[in-house]
Amino acid sequence: MTGHIQDLWFSPGRDGQDRPTSRHGKGKRWKARYLDTDGRERSKSFARKALAEKFLTKVTAEVLAGT
């Protein structure tokens, strides 16, 4: 299973510089994305990156354990 954290407020530009998205400054900034046991993509958004990383670590362990 793979998962990752997505920044909803910035996206990388062609020149390597981060560019603001249309969601910049609105709502929760970080999205934890992962595949469930059925192979479907799931996600949950967070205000802080550390919380998104903690959630992704927990859900990854649960999926691998089959719970």
PDB file with SEQRES, HELIX, SHEET and CRYST1 records, atoms N, CA, C and O in Angstrom:
SEQRES   1 A   67  MET THR GLY HIS ILE GLN ASP LEU TRP PHE SER PRO GLY          
SEQRES   2 A   67  ARG ASP GLY GLN ASP ARG PRO THR SER ARG HIS GLY LYS          
SEQRES   3 A   67  GLY LYS ARG TRP LYS ALA ARG TYR LEU ASP THR ASP GLY          
SEQRES   4 A   67  ARG GLU ARG SER LYS SER PHE ALA ARG LYS ALA LEU ALA          
SEQRES   5 A   67  GLU LYS PHE LEU THR LYS VAL THR ALA GLU VAL LEU ALA          
SEQRES   6 A   67  GLY THR                                                      
HELIX    1 AA1 LYS A   49  ALA A   65  1                                  17    
SHEET    1 AA1 3 GLY A   3  ASP A   7  0                                        
SHEET    2 AA1 3 TRP A  30  LEU A  35 -1                                        
SHEET    3 AA1 3 GLU A  41  PHE A  46 -1                                        
SHEET    1 AA2 2 PHE A  10  PRO A  12  0                                        
SHEET    2 AA2 2 ASP A  18  PRO A  20 -1                                        
CRYST1    1.000    1.000    1.000  90.00  90.00  90.00 P 1           1          
ATOM      1  N   MET A   1       0.833  -1.174   0.000  1.00  0.00           N  
ATOM      2  CA  MET A   1       0.000   0.000   0.000  1.00  0.00           C  
ATOM      3  C   MET A   1       0.878   1.237   0.000  1.00  0.00           C  
ATOM      4  O   MET A   1       1.879   1.320   0.711  1.00  0.00           O  
ATOM      5  N   THR A   2       0.487   2.156  -0.787  1.00  0.00           N  
ATOM      6  CA  THR A   2       1.208   3.418  -0.816  1.00  0.00           C  
ATOM      7  C   THR A   2       0.266   4.538  -0.429  1.00  0.00           C  
ATOM      8  O   THR A   2      -0.937   4.473  -0.681  1.00  0.00           O  
ATOM      9  N   GLY A   3       0.813   5.537   0.168  1.00  0.00           N  
ATOM     10  CA  GLY A   3       0.047   6.714   0.544  1.00  0.00           C  
ATOM     11  C   GLY A   3       0.954   7.926   0.459  1.00  0.00           C  
ATOM     12  O   GLY A   3       2.178   7.799   0.423  1.00  0.00           O  
ATOM     13  N   HIS A   4       0.355   9.077   0.430  1.00  0.00           N  
ATOM     14  CA  HIS A   4       1.156  10.290   0.406  1.00  0.00           C  
ATOM     15  C   HIS A   4       0.355  11.464   0.951  1.00  0.00           C  
ATOM     16  O   HIS A   4      -0.864  11.399   1.108  1.00  0.00           O  
ATOM     17  N   ILE A   5       1.079  12.533   1.230  1.00  0.00           N  
ATOM     18  CA  ILE A   5       0.489  13.775   1.722  1.00  0.00           C  
ATOM     19  C   ILE A   5       0.500  14.773   0.573  1.00  0.00           C  
ATOM     20  O   ILE A   5       1.527  14.962  -0.079  1.00  0.00           O  
ATOM     21  N   GLN A   6      -0.631  15.407   0.325  1.00  0.00           N  
ATOM     22  CA  GLN A   6      -0.767  16.382  -0.757  1.00  0.00           C  
ATOM     23  C   GLN A   6      -0.999  17.767  -0.166  1.00  0.00           C  
ATOM     24  O   GLN A   6      -1.825  17.933   0.732  1.00  0.00           O  
ATOM     25  N   ASP A   7      -0.276  18.753  -0.668  1.00  0.00           N  
ATOM     26  CA  ASP A   7      -0.469  20.150  -0.286  1.00  0.00           C  
ATOM     27  C   ASP A   7      -1.553  20.727  -1.190  1.00  0.00           C  
ATOM     28  O   ASP A   7      -1.364  20.820  -2.403  1.00  0.00           O  
ATOM     29  N   LEU A   8      -2.684  21.114  -0.610  1.00  0.00           N  
ATOM     30  CA  LEU A   8      -3.802  21.633  -1.396  1.00  0.00           C  
ATOM     31  C   LEU A   8      -3.674  23.115  -1.719  1.00  0.00           C  
ATOM     32  O   LEU A   8      -4.418  23.624  -2.557  1.00  0.00           O  
ATOM     33  N   TRP A   9      -2.754  23.816  -1.077  1.00  0.00           N  
ATOM     34  CA  TRP A   9      -2.621  25.256  -1.283  1.00  0.00           C  
ATOM     35  C   TRP A   9      -1.565  25.621  -2.309  1.00  0.00           C  
ATOM     36  O   TRP A   9      -1.625  26.709  -2.882  1.00  0.00           O  
ATOM     37  N   PHE A  10      -0.590  24.739  -2.560  1.00  0.00           N  
ATOM     38  CA  PHE A  10       0.476  25.018  -3.510  1.00  0.00           C  
ATOM     39  C   PHE A  10       0.699  23.821  -4.422  1.00  0.00           C  
ATOM     40  O   PHE A  10       0.520  22.677  -4.004  1.00  0.00           O  
ATOM     41  N   SER A  11       1.087  24.077  -5.657  1.00  0.00           N  
ATOM     42  CA  SER A  11       1.485  23.017  -6.580  1.00  0.00           C  
ATOM     43  C   SER A  11       2.800  23.441  -7.230  1.00  0.00           C  
ATOM     44  O   SER A  11       3.048  24.634  -7.409  1.00  0.00           O  
ATOM     45  N   PRO A  12       3.645  22.469  -7.583  1.00  0.00           N  
ATOM     46  CA  PRO A  12       4.936  22.827  -8.177  1.00  0.00           C  
ATOM     47  C   PRO A  12       4.771  23.389  -9.588  1.00  0.00           C  
ATOM     48  O   PRO A  12       4.003  22.865 -10.396  1.00  0.00           O  
ATOM     49  N   GLY A  13       5.493  24.445  -9.861  1.00  0.00           N  
ATOM     50  CA  GLY A  13       5.474  25.038 -11.198  1.00  0.00           C  
ATOM     51  C   GLY A  13       6.544  24.418 -12.076  1.00  0.00           C  
ATOM     52  O   GLY A  13       7.357  23.625 -11.601  1.00  0.00           O  
ATOM     53  N   ARG A  14       6.551  24.767 -13.332  1.00  0.00           N  
ATOM     54  CA  ARG A  14       7.536  24.223 -14.278  1.00  0.00           C  
ATOM     55  C   ARG A  14       8.954  24.631 -13.931  1.00  0.00           C  
ATOM     56  O   ARG A  14       9.903  23.906 -14.230  1.00  0.00           O  
ATOM     57  N   ASP A  15       9.103  25.793 -13.300  1.00  0.00           N  
ATOM     58  CA  ASP A  15      10.433  26.284 -12.956  1.00  0.00           C  
ATOM     59  C   ASP A  15      10.906  25.802 -11.589  1.00  0.00           C  
ATOM     60  O   ASP A  15      11.953  26.234 -11.107  1.00  0.00           O  
ATOM     61  N   GLY A  16      10.136  24.904 -10.959  1.00  0.00           N  
ATOM     62  CA  GLY A  16      10.515  24.376  -9.653  1.00  0.00           C  
ATOM     63  C   GLY A  16       9.982  25.187  -8.485  1.00  0.00           C  
ATOM     64  O   GLY A  16      10.098  24.764  -7.335  1.00  0.00           O  
ATOM     65  N   GLN A  17       9.405  26.331  -8.758  1.00  0.00           N  
ATOM     66  CA  GLN A  17       8.838  27.174  -7.709  1.00  0.00           C  
ATOM     67  C   GLN A  17       7.399  26.741  -7.427  1.00  0.00           C  
ATOM     68  O   GLN A  17       6.652  26.404  -8.345  1.00  0.00           O  
ATOM     69  N   ASP A  18       7.023  26.753  -6.155  1.00  0.00           N  
ATOM     70  CA  ASP A  18       5.642  26.428  -5.793  1.00  0.00           C  
ATOM     71  C   ASP A  18       4.718  27.577  -6.175  1.00  0.00           C  
ATOM     72  O   ASP A  18       5.030  28.747  -5.950  1.00  0.00           O  
ATOM     73  N   ARG A  19       3.583  27.223  -6.754  1.00  0.00           N  
ATOM     74  CA  ARG A  19       2.586  28.204  -7.174  1.00  0.00           C  
ATOM     75  C   ARG A  19       1.314  28.014  -6.357  1.00  0.00           C  
ATOM     76  O   ARG A  19       0.906  26.876  -6.121  1.00  0.00           O  
ATOM     77  N   PRO A  20       0.677  29.102  -5.917  1.00  0.00           N  
ATOM     78  CA  PRO A  20      -0.581  28.977  -5.181  1.00  0.00           C  
ATOM     79  C   PRO A  20      -1.670  28.381  -6.076  1.00  0.00           C  
ATOM     80  O   PRO A  20      -1.735  28.680  -7.269  1.00  0.00           O  
ATOM     81  N   THR A  21      -2.519  27.542  -5.493  1.00  0.00           N  
ATOM     82  CA  THR A  21      -3.651  26.983  -6.223  1.00  0.00           C  
ATOM     83  C   THR A  21      -4.884  27.859  -5.977  1.00  0.00           C  
ATOM     84  O   THR A  21      -4.817  28.831  -5.225  1.00  0.00           O  
ATOM     85  N   SER A  22      -5.986  27.518  -6.601  1.00  0.00           N  
ATOM     86  CA  SER A  22      -7.222  28.275  -6.405  1.00  0.00           C  
ATOM     87  C   SER A  22      -7.756  28.103  -4.978  1.00  0.00           C  
ATOM     88  O   SER A  22      -8.571  28.905  -4.521  1.00  0.00           O  
ATOM     89  N   ARG A  23      -7.301  27.064  -4.276  1.00  0.00           N  
ATOM     90  CA  ARG A  23      -7.726  26.825  -2.893  1.00  0.00           C  
ATOM     91  C   ARG A  23      -6.822  27.513  -1.878  1.00  0.00           C  
ATOM     92  O   ARG A  23      -7.046  27.376  -0.676  1.00  0.00           O  
ATOM     93  N   HIS A  24      -5.815  28.241  -2.324  1.00  0.00           N  
ATOM     94  CA  HIS A  24      -4.843  28.851  -1.411  1.00  0.00           C  
ATOM     95  C   HIS A  24      -5.541  29.684  -0.336  1.00  0.00           C  
ATOM     96  O   HIS A  24      -6.316  30.590  -0.641  1.00  0.00           O  
ATOM     97  N   GLY A  25      -5.253  29.363   0.923  1.00  0.00           N  
ATOM     98  CA  GLY A  25      -5.808  30.101   2.050  1.00  0.00           C  
ATOM     99  C   GLY A  25      -7.221  29.721   2.435  1.00  0.00           C  
ATOM    100  O   GLY A  25      -7.791  30.317   3.349  1.00  0.00           O  
ATOM    101  N   LYS A  26      -7.808  28.728   1.749  1.00  0.00           N  
ATOM    102  CA  LYS A  26      -9.192  28.332   2.016  1.00  0.00           C  
ATOM    103  C   LYS A  26      -9.236  26.888   2.495  1.00  0.00           C  
ATOM    104  O   LYS A  26      -8.679  25.996   1.855  1.00  0.00           O  
ATOM    105  N   GLY A  27      -9.880  26.670   3.589  1.00  0.00           N  
ATOM    106  CA  GLY A  27     -10.070  25.310   4.079  1.00  0.00           C  
ATOM    107  C   GLY A  27      -8.790  24.677   4.592  1.00  0.00           C  
ATOM    108  O   GLY A  27      -7.793  25.355   4.840  1.00  0.00           O  
ATOM    109  N   LYS A  28      -8.842  23.378   4.743  1.00  0.00           N  
ATOM    110  CA  LYS A  28      -7.705  22.632   5.262  1.00  0.00           C  
ATOM    111  C   LYS A  28      -6.657  22.476   4.172  1.00  0.00           C  
ATOM    112  O   LYS A  28      -6.985  22.284   3.001  1.00  0.00           O  
ATOM    113  N   ARG A  29      -5.384  22.561   4.572  1.00  0.00           N  
ATOM    114  CA  ARG A  29      -4.299  22.615   3.600  1.00  0.00           C  
ATOM    115  C   ARG A  29      -3.771  21.244   3.177  1.00  0.00           C  
ATOM    116  O   ARG A  29      -3.419  21.071   2.010  1.00  0.00           O  
ATOM    117  N   TRP A  30      -3.702  20.273   4.074  1.00  0.00           N  
ATOM    118  CA  TRP A  30      -3.021  19.013   3.809  1.00  0.00           C  
ATOM    119  C   TRP A  30      -4.004  17.864   3.650  1.00  0.00           C  
ATOM    120  O   TRP A  30      -4.947  17.734   4.431  1.00  0.00           O  
ATOM    121  N   LYS A  31      -3.782  17.028   2.633  1.00  0.00           N  
ATOM    122  CA  LYS A  31      -4.646  15.871   2.388  1.00  0.00           C  
ATOM    123  C   LYS A  31      -3.803  14.597   2.437  1.00  0.00           C  
ATOM    124  O   LYS A  31      -2.819  14.462   1.710  1.00  0.00           O  
ATOM    125  N   ALA A  32      -4.205  13.660   3.311  1.00  0.00           N  
ATOM    126  CA  ALA A  32      -3.574  12.343   3.370  1.00  0.00           C  
ATOM    127  C   ALA A  32      -4.353  11.436   2.421  1.00  0.00           C  
ATOM    128  O   ALA A  32      -5.566  11.282   2.566  1.00  0.00           O  
ATOM    129  N   ARG A  33      -3.664  10.839   1.454  1.00  0.00           N  
ATOM    130  CA  ARG A  33      -4.301   9.978   0.457  1.00  0.00           C  
ATOM    131  C   ARG A  33      -3.686   8.590   0.558  1.00  0.00           C  
ATOM    132  O   ARG A  33      -2.471   8.452   0.698  1.00  0.00           O  
ATOM    133  N   TYR A  34      -4.530   7.557   0.487  1.00  0.00           N  
ATOM    134  CA  TYR A  34      -4.056   6.181   0.601  1.00  0.00           C  
ATOM    135  C   TYR A  34      -5.033   5.240  -0.096  1.00  0.00           C  
ATOM    136  O   TYR A  34      -6.148   5.635  -0.436  1.00  0.00           O  
ATOM    137  N   LEU A  35      -4.610   3.995  -0.308  1.00  0.00           N  
ATOM    138  CA  LEU A  35      -5.465   2.969  -0.885  1.00  0.00           C  
ATOM    139  C   LEU A  35      -5.962   2.067   0.235  1.00  0.00           C  
ATOM    140  O   LEU A  35      -5.178   1.630   1.078  1.00  0.00           O  
ATOM    141  N   ASP A  36      -7.280   1.784   0.247  1.00  0.00           N  
ATOM    142  CA  ASP A  36      -7.828   0.894   1.267  1.00  0.00           C  
ATOM    143  C   ASP A  36      -7.600  -0.561   0.856  1.00  0.00           C  
ATOM    144  O   ASP A  36      -6.964  -0.828  -0.164  1.00  0.00           O  
ATOM    145  N   THR A  37      -8.114  -1.493   1.643  1.00  0.00           N  
ATOM    146  CA  THR A  37      -7.887  -2.915   1.379  1.00  0.00           C  
ATOM    147  C   THR A  37      -8.528  -3.381   0.079  1.00  0.00           C  
ATOM    148  O   THR A  37      -8.118  -4.401  -0.477  1.00  0.00           O  
ATOM    149  N   ASP A  38      -9.529  -2.650  -0.418  1.00  0.00           N  
ATOM    150  CA  ASP A  38     -10.179  -2.993  -1.687  1.00  0.00           C  
ATOM    151  C   ASP A  38      -9.501  -2.315  -2.883  1.00  0.00           C  
ATOM    152  O   ASP A  38      -9.930  -2.497  -4.023  1.00  0.00           O  
ATOM    153  N   GLY A  39      -8.453  -1.540  -2.629  1.00  0.00           N  
ATOM    154  CA  GLY A  39      -7.744  -0.856  -3.697  1.00  0.00           C  
ATOM    155  C   GLY A  39      -8.342   0.478  -4.100  1.00  0.00           C  
ATOM    156  O   GLY A  39      -7.920   1.078  -5.088  1.00  0.00           O  
ATOM    157  N   ARG A  40      -9.339   0.953  -3.330  1.00  0.00           N  
ATOM    158  CA  ARG A  40      -9.949   2.256  -3.621  1.00  0.00           C  
ATOM    159  C   ARG A  40      -9.174   3.360  -2.909  1.00  0.00           C  
ATOM    160  O   ARG A  40      -8.705   3.189  -1.784  1.00  0.00           O  
ATOM    161  N   GLU A  41      -9.052   4.499  -3.595  1.00  0.00           N  
ATOM    162  CA  GLU A  41      -8.364   5.618  -2.973  1.00  0.00           C  
ATOM    163  C   GLU A  41      -9.267   6.277  -1.939  1.00  0.00           C  
ATOM    164  O   GLU A  41     -10.446   6.527  -2.191  1.00  0.00           O  
ATOM    165  N   ARG A  42      -8.706   6.547  -0.800  1.00  0.00           N  
ATOM    166  CA  ARG A  42      -9.386   7.252   0.293  1.00  0.00           C  
ATOM    167  C   ARG A  42      -8.545   8.455   0.669  1.00  0.00           C  
ATOM    168  O   ARG A  42      -7.342   8.483   0.411  1.00  0.00           O  
ATOM    169  N   SER A  43      -9.175   9.448   1.278  1.00  0.00           N  
ATOM    170  CA  SER A  43      -8.427  10.627   1.700  1.00  0.00           C  
ATOM    171  C   SER A  43      -9.112  11.300   2.885  1.00  0.00           C  
ATOM    172  O   SER A  43     -10.303  11.115   3.137  1.00  0.00           O  
ATOM    173  N   LYS A  44      -8.321  12.077   3.592  1.00  0.00           N  
ATOM    174  CA  LYS A  44      -8.821  12.876   4.701  1.00  0.00           C  
ATOM    175  C   LYS A  44      -7.955  14.127   4.770  1.00  0.00           C  
ATOM    176  O   LYS A  44      -6.736  14.047   4.614  1.00  0.00           O  
ATOM    177  N   SER A  45      -8.573  15.277   5.000  1.00  0.00           N  
ATOM    178  CA  SER A  45      -7.852  16.546   5.019  1.00  0.00           C  
ATOM    179  C   SER A  45      -7.578  17.015   6.440  1.00  0.00           C  
ATOM    180  O   SER A  45      -8.323  16.712   7.372  1.00  0.00           O  
ATOM    181  N   PHE A  46      -6.479  17.770   6.579  1.00  0.00           N  
ATOM    182  CA  PHE A  46      -6.025  18.250   7.881  1.00  0.00           C  
ATOM    183  C   PHE A  46      -5.506  19.678   7.761  1.00  0.00           C  
ATOM    184  O   PHE A  46      -5.060  20.105   6.696  1.00  0.00           O  
ATOM    185  N   ALA A  47      -5.573  20.397   8.861  1.00  0.00           N  
ATOM    186  CA  ALA A  47      -5.063  21.762   8.898  1.00  0.00           C  
ATOM    187  C   ALA A  47      -3.539  21.775   9.007  1.00  0.00           C  
ATOM    188  O   ALA A  47      -2.885  22.684   8.494  1.00  0.00           O  
ATOM    189  N   ARG A  48      -2.969  20.760   9.681  1.00  0.00           N  
ATOM    190  CA  ARG A  48      -1.519  20.712   9.898  1.00  0.00           C  
ATOM    191  C   ARG A  48      -0.920  19.465   9.261  1.00  0.00           C  
ATOM    192  O   ARG A  48      -1.508  18.385   9.314  1.00  0.00           O  
ATOM    193  N   LYS A  49       0.250  19.626   8.661  1.00  0.00           N  
ATOM    194  CA  LYS A  49       0.930  18.524   7.977  1.00  0.00           C  
ATOM    195  C   LYS A  49       1.279  17.400   8.953  1.00  0.00           C  
ATOM    196  O   LYS A  49       1.167  16.225   8.604  1.00  0.00           O  
ATOM    197  N   ALA A  50       1.697  17.745  10.159  1.00  0.00           N  
ATOM    198  CA  ALA A  50       2.063  16.725  11.138  1.00  0.00           C  
ATOM    199  C   ALA A  50       0.882  15.811  11.460  1.00  0.00           C  
ATOM    200  O   ALA A  50       1.068  14.608  11.643  1.00  0.00           O  
ATOM    201  N   LEU A  51      -0.311  16.356  11.531  1.00  0.00           N  
ATOM    202  CA  LEU A  51      -1.499  15.542  11.795  1.00  0.00           C  
ATOM    203  C   LEU A  51      -1.807  14.621  10.614  1.00  0.00           C  
ATOM    204  O   LEU A  51      -2.213  13.475  10.807  1.00  0.00           O  
ATOM    205  N   ALA A  52      -1.616  15.114   9.412  1.00  0.00           N  
ATOM    206  CA  ALA A  52      -1.839  14.296   8.216  1.00  0.00           C  
ATOM    207  C   ALA A  52      -0.846  13.142   8.169  1.00  0.00           C  
ATOM    208  O   ALA A  52      -1.217  12.018   7.832  1.00  0.00           O  
ATOM    209  N   GLU A  53       0.420  13.412   8.507  1.00  0.00           N  
ATOM    210  CA  GLU A  53       1.436  12.364   8.519  1.00  0.00           C  
ATOM    211  C   GLU A  53       1.144  11.318   9.585  1.00  0.00           C  
ATOM    212  O   GLU A  53       1.298  10.121   9.344  1.00  0.00           O  
ATOM    213  N   LYS A  54       0.728  11.764  10.754  1.00  0.00           N  
ATOM    214  CA  LYS A  54       0.392  10.842  11.844  1.00  0.00           C  
ATOM    215  C   LYS A  54      -0.782   9.946  11.446  1.00  0.00           C  
ATOM    216  O   LYS A  54      -0.749   8.738  11.683  1.00  0.00           O  
ATOM    217  N   PHE A  55      -1.817  10.533  10.843  1.00  0.00           N  
ATOM    218  CA  PHE A  55      -2.966   9.763  10.391  1.00  0.00           C  
ATOM    219  C   PHE A  55      -2.553   8.736   9.335  1.00  0.00           C  
ATOM    220  O   PHE A  55      -2.977   7.582   9.391  1.00  0.00           O  
ATOM    221  N   LEU A  56      -1.732   9.153   8.378  1.00  0.00           N  
ATOM    222  CA  LEU A  56      -1.310   8.256   7.311  1.00  0.00           C  
ATOM    223  C   LEU A  56      -0.490   7.088   7.856  1.00  0.00           C  
ATOM    224  O   LEU A  56      -0.633   5.959   7.387  1.00  0.00           O  
ATOM    225  N   THR A  57       0.353   7.345   8.825  1.00  0.00           N  
ATOM    226  CA  THR A  57       1.127   6.274   9.460  1.00  0.00           C  
ATOM    227  C   THR A  57       0.198   5.283  10.143  1.00  0.00           C  
ATOM    228  O   THR A  57       0.374   4.072  10.014  1.00  0.00           O  
ATOM    229  N   LYS A  58      -0.787   5.793  10.867  1.00  0.00           N  
ATOM    230  CA  LYS A  58      -1.735   4.931  11.578  1.00  0.00           C  
ATOM    231  C   LYS A  58      -2.569   4.093  10.614  1.00  0.00           C  
ATOM    232  O   LYS A  58      -2.708   2.885  10.804  1.00  0.00           O  
ATOM    233  N   VAL A  59      -3.122   4.724   9.584  1.00  0.00           N  
ATOM    234  CA  VAL A  59      -3.995   4.005   8.662  1.00  0.00           C  
ATOM    235  C   VAL A  59      -3.179   3.001   7.828  1.00  0.00           C  
ATOM    236  O   VAL A  59      -3.693   1.940   7.475  1.00  0.00           O  
ATOM    237  N   THR A  60      -1.944   3.316   7.516  1.00  0.00           N  
ATOM    238  CA  THR A  60      -1.090   2.375   6.797  1.00  0.00           C  
ATOM    239  C   THR A  60      -0.878   1.105   7.623  1.00  0.00           C  
ATOM    240  O   THR A  60      -0.970  -0.006   7.102  1.00  0.00           O  
ATOM    241  N   ALA A  61      -0.595   1.279   8.906  1.00  0.00           N  
ATOM    242  CA  ALA A  61      -0.425   0.126   9.783  1.00  0.00           C  
ATOM    243  C   ALA A  61      -1.698  -0.696   9.888  1.00  0.00           C  
ATOM    244  O   ALA A  61      -1.643  -1.926   9.908  1.00  0.00           O  
ATOM    245  N   GLU A  62      -2.851  -0.024   9.957  1.00  0.00           N  
ATOM    246  CA  GLU A  62      -4.121  -0.733  10.045  1.00  0.00           C  
ATOM    247  C   GLU A  62      -4.429  -1.520   8.772  1.00  0.00           C  
ATOM    248  O   GLU A  62      -4.900  -2.655   8.840  1.00  0.00           O  
ATOM    249  N   VAL A  63      -4.167  -0.927   7.632  1.00  0.00           N  
ATOM    250  CA  VAL A  63      -4.411  -1.620   6.360  1.00  0.00           C  
ATOM    251  C   VAL A  63      -3.498  -2.819   6.226  1.00  0.00           C  
ATOM    252  O   VAL A  63      -3.938  -3.893   5.816  1.00  0.00           O  
ATOM    253  N   LEU A  64      -2.225  -2.648   6.570  1.00  0.00           N  
ATOM    254  CA  LEU A  64      -1.277  -3.767   6.483  1.00  0.00           C  
ATOM    255  C   LEU A  64      -1.637  -4.891   7.453  1.00  0.00           C  
ATOM    256  O   LEU A  64      -1.396  -6.064   7.165  1.00  0.00           O  
ATOM    257  N   ALA A  65      -2.215  -4.533   8.602  1.00  0.00           N  
ATOM    258  CA  ALA A  65      -2.625  -5.532   9.585  1.00  0.00           C  
ATOM    259  C   ALA A  65      -3.981  -6.156   9.227  1.00  0.00           C  
ATOM    260  O   ALA A  65      -4.377  -7.173   9.797  1.00  0.00           O  
ATOM    261  N   GLY A  66      -4.670  -5.542   8.291  1.00  0.00           N  
ATOM    262  CA  GLY A  66      -5.970  -6.053   7.864  1.00  0.00           C  
ATOM    263  C   GLY A  66      -7.114  -5.698   8.779  1.00  0.00           C  
ATOM    264  O   GLY A  66      -8.148  -6.365   8.781  1.00  0.00           O  
ATOM    265  N   THR A  67      -6.933  -4.644   9.561  1.00  0.00           N  
ATOM    266  CA  THR A  67      -7.992  -4.206  10.485  1.00  0.00           C  
ATOM    267  C   THR A  67      -8.732  -3.004   9.943  1.00  0.00           C  
ATOM    268  O   THR A  67      -9.653  -2.504  10.589  1.00  0.00           O  
TER     269      THR A  67                                                      
END                                                                             
